[in-house]
Amino acid sequence: MALVLIGFMGAGKSTVAAGLASELGVAALDSDALLEAQFGHSLAREFELAGEESFRASEEELVCRLLERGGPEEVIALGGGSVLSERVRRALENHVTVLLDIDTDTAWERVREPAGTAQRPLAGDPQSFARLHAERRGLYEGLADAVLPSPTLAAARSALGTLHSLEGAPKGTRMVWASSASGDYPVILGHGLLAADDGEALAGLWPLPRASSRGFCVSDENVAGLYGGRLGKLAGSIAIAAGEAHKTLVSAEKVWQGMLEMGATRADHIVALGGGVVGDLAGFCAATYQRGIPVVQVPTTLVAQVDSAFGGKTGVDLPRAKNYIGVYHQPAGVIVDPDVLATLPAAEYASGWVEVLKTALIAGGELWEEVASGGALGEQTIFACIRTKLAVVAADERDGGRRQVLNLGHTVGHAIETVTHYARYRHGEAVGLGLLAALRLSGQDQLRGQVCALLAARGLPVHADGLSAEEMLAAIARDKKRLGASVPFVLVQAPGDVRHGCEVAESDLRSAIAELSG
Ligand SMILES: NC(=O)c1ccc[n+]([C@@H]2O[C@H](COP(=O)([O-])OP(=O)(O)OC[C@H]3O[C@@H](n4cnc5c(N)ncnc54)[C@H](O)[C@@H]3O)[C@@H](O)[C@H]2O)c1
């Protein structure tokens, strides 16, 4: 198998291919450069002389030849339009296909040239360039075994080990290379990764060297029994009682103490196997045990697979303040097997779907349309949610700005969880109610009605009887203090246009809470 780089114009395929090839001591092949050599002139000139159809036929021939004989001694960069060919797409199945993803504005800045000098025949003006990118994006994503959302050579170099491990992975396994200011890590998604009793499907994919770093599993009592044996070789396991009521310092102490008794050292790592409660707690314990050891997140609920396992927020609750104690600690890797959702109780699944809904409101576009259609949720939707969350975190790891949009629905949601003592509503259920409040505060009556209907269709609560406005306001005020002076409301202008740091009058907030309880 060769590493084959695909992606839009300006993504840096030629540069990254050359850099990776030199790192590996293998050859870099660039289909555009080879075509130019074959034509004896630029691709733009060939377009002029022979037209696009003829150019695509020559490109298909050359690329298929490269892919048919390509092997581990090569890193191949493909021209942006070559994957339009069905034959090329079939030939890619025998290789590790890596998408160098890039946003349209950055791509345009990189490829734009003074009028009349353009070397790229399809980079004529920004509007048609953006249209072309939008048309091709889905095609690229569908073909990619791995996605590098920040496609620098440095990121590609860091991802090399994981890219190679994909060769032996179960068919359909995909990887996204997550970036943040404090570190990069692989997110590996695939059906059946946790299917084998001995963890065999994970062999080779584990993000840390098993020979030198021992894994200690932290799970809850439900999940440990179901999937505790599916992770391959572990040095020890600790199970806490399940549920939000146990995301506490008492549970954290149990984990720290257990790690100490089992002899875990700074060279070892924690494996967080479970939902958001386990992920947050185990991540916190990893961040603090002996001043910090790595954590591999293995999320088993929908909430965790689309949201909580990524981005490095870890912590525990205080009795009167949710997520009040914690640290940022990015995972060393995240392993997602959507098949484990089959054992998730229906109510937990529905609750997790609220984070999907929230993510779709933030992302807008295709993800919103799909989620708003109310259909069943597939692996592609999980993947799209992961990509959305990773993009937000990459832009603002520490919640200084853009990341706050992920709190959509959470200010009121967290207050509901707190005033009901973490016992009446699941996290997602409370966030669903919080979304309704946020949409009321946003003045989005129609969208609120649509979201209300979507929640009700999944059996999720759309009313919260007996909420005390005073208790809710006090809980929200504590949340505000946590976030500093700014008013922490995230409001929605439209799906895909979500704004943070919005001011909200107390009287409006009271009305939005009263509407929920009414
Ligand atoms: N860190 C973040 O960025 C972030 C983001 C969103 C939510 N969160 C946190 O996530 C938590 C909620 O997470 P959650 O909804 O996953 O709850 P959870 O972890 O309590 O899991 C819900 C229930 O499902 C069970 N379960 C888990 N996986 C299962 C499976 N595959 N089959 C059968 N049962 C299974 C658990 O034992 C538990 O009883 C909250 O504490 C919230 O604050 C954190």
The ligand as an SDF file (V2000), in Angstrom:
LIG
                    3D

 44 48  0  0  0  0  0  0  0  0999 V2000
  -15.7870   17.0760   28.5150 N   0  0  0  0  0  0  0  0  0  0  0  0
  -16.6540   17.5470   27.6570 C   0  0  0  0  0  0  0  0  0  0  0  0
  -16.3080   18.2720   26.7210 O   0  0  0  0  0  0  0  0  0  0  0  0
  -18.0980   17.1520   27.8080 C   0  0  0  0  0  0  0  0  0  0  0  0
  -18.9930   17.4070   26.7610 C   0  0  0  0  0  0  0  0  0  0  0  0
  -20.3160   16.9470   26.8950 C   0  0  0  0  0  0  0  0  0  0  0  0
  -20.7060   16.2770   28.0570 C   0  0  0  0  0  0  0  0  0  0  0  0
  -19.8030   16.0740   29.0550 N   0  0  0  0  0  0  0  0  0  0  0  0
  -20.1840   15.3660   30.2690 C   0  0  0  0  0  0  0  0  0  0  0  0
  -20.6400   14.0610   29.9110 O   0  0  0  0  0  0  0  0  0  0  0  0
  -21.4640   13.5740   30.9660 C   0  0  0  0  0  0  0  0  0  0  0  0
  -22.6580   12.8410   30.3700 C   0  0  0  0  0  0  0  0  0  0  0  0
  -22.1690   11.7540   29.6330 O   0  0  0  0  0  0  0  0  0  0  0  0
  -23.1030   10.5230   29.2220 P   0  0  0  0  0  0  0  0  0  0  0  0
  -24.4080   11.0320   28.7600 O   0  0  0  0  0  0  0  0  0  0  0  0
  -22.2890    9.6830   28.3390 O   0  0  0  0  0  0  0  0  0  0  0  0
  -23.4220    9.8110   30.6110 O   0  0  0  0  0  0  0  0  0  0  0  0
  -22.7850    8.5620   31.4020 P   0  0  0  0  0  0  0  0  0  0  0  0
  -21.3320    8.5240   31.2520 O   0  0  0  0  0  0  0  0  0  0  0  0
  -23.3410    8.6580   32.7650 O   0  0  0  0  0  0  0  0  0  0  0  0
  -23.4080    7.2920   30.6670 O   0  0  0  0  0  0  0  0  0  0  0  0
  -24.7850    7.0870   30.6940 C   0  0  0  0  0  0  0  0  0  0  0  0
  -25.1460    5.6620   31.1300 C   0  0  0  0  0  0  0  0  0  0  0  0
  -24.9060    4.7630   30.0590 O   0  0  0  0  0  0  0  0  0  0  0  0
  -24.1530    3.6370   30.5200 C   0  0  0  0  0  0  0  0  0  0  0  0
  -23.3850    3.1820   29.3780 N   0  0  0  0  0  0  0  0  0  0  0  0
  -22.3220    3.7940   28.8140 C   0  0  0  0  0  0  0  0  0  0  0  0
  -21.9780    3.1770   27.6710 N   0  0  0  0  0  0  0  0  0  0  0  0
  -22.8040    2.1270   27.5280 C   0  0  0  0  0  0  0  0  0  0  0  0
  -22.9690    1.1340   26.5350 C   0  0  0  0  0  0  0  0  0  0  0  0
  -22.2420    1.1340   25.4190 N   0  0  0  0  0  0  0  0  0  0  0  0
  -23.9100    0.1980   26.7120 N   0  0  0  0  0  0  0  0  0  0  0  0
  -24.7160    0.2200   27.8200 C   0  0  0  0  0  0  0  0  0  0  0  0
  -24.6430    1.1620   28.7620 N   0  0  0  0  0  0  0  0  0  0  0  0
  -23.7050    2.1130   28.6200 C   0  0  0  0  0  0  0  0  0  0  0  0
  -23.3680    4.1690   31.6820 C   0  0  0  0  0  0  0  0  0  0  0  0
  -22.9960    3.1300   32.5510 O   0  0  0  0  0  0  0  0  0  0  0  0
  -24.3530    5.1410   32.3100 C   0  0  0  0  0  0  0  0  0  0  0  0
  -25.2270    4.4320   33.1360 O   0  0  0  0  0  0  0  0  0  0  0  0
  -21.8350   14.7720   31.8020 C   0  0  0  0  0  0  0  0  0  0  0  0
  -21.1610   14.7260   33.0130 O   0  0  0  0  0  0  0  0  0  0  0  0
  -21.3510   15.9670   30.9840 C   0  0  0  0  0  0  0  0  0  0  0  0
  -20.9960   17.0450   31.7940 O   0  0  0  0  0  0  0  0  0  0  0  0
  -18.5150   16.4860   28.9340 C   0  0  0  0  0  0  0  0  0  0  0  0
  1  2  1  0
  2  3  2  0
  2  4  1  0
  4  5  1  0
  4 44  2  0
  5  6  2  0
  6  7  1  0
  7  8  2  0
  8  9  1  0
  8 44  1  0
  9 10  1  0
  9 42  1  0
 10 11  1  0
 11 12  1  0
 11 40  1  0
 12 13  1  0
 13 14  1  0
 14 15  2  0
 14 16  1  0
 14 17  1  0
 17 18  1  0
 18 19  2  0
 18 20  1  0
 18 21  1  0
 21 22  1  0
 22 23  1  0
 23 24  1  0
 23 38  1  0
 24 25  1  0
 25 26  1  0
 25 36  1  0
 26 27  1  0
 26 35  1  0
 27 28  2  0
 28 29  1  0
 29 30  1  0
 29 35  2  0
 30 31  1  0
 30 32  2  0
 32 33  1  0
 33 34  2  0
 34 35  1  0
 36 37  1  0
 36 38  1  0
 38 39  1  0
 40 41  1  0
 40 42  1  0
 42 43  1  0
M  CHG  2   8   1  16  -1
M  END
$$$$
